[in-house]
Amino acid sequence: MRFIVNLDRDESGMLVAECPAIPGCISQGATEQEAIANIREAIQACLESRAANGMPLTVTTREVEVTV
């Protein structure tokens, strides 16, 4: 499966990785490579947990541009 992951730097300098298609699936890392490796593990764990609990694996997300 392929997932979109958002990477944002927090106030301490860590990269926070979030998978919007899996609610609550968040990880972090000191580098982009570490954050991506960590979110990959988090996604696998979240999918296993959701499957074990009879939950849908993902939710539908959409990207739209908003002009302000």
Secondary structure, DSSP 8 states (H G I E B T S, - for coil): -----EEEE-TTS-EEEE-TTSTT-EEEESSHHHHHHHHHHHHHHHHHHHHHTT--S-----------
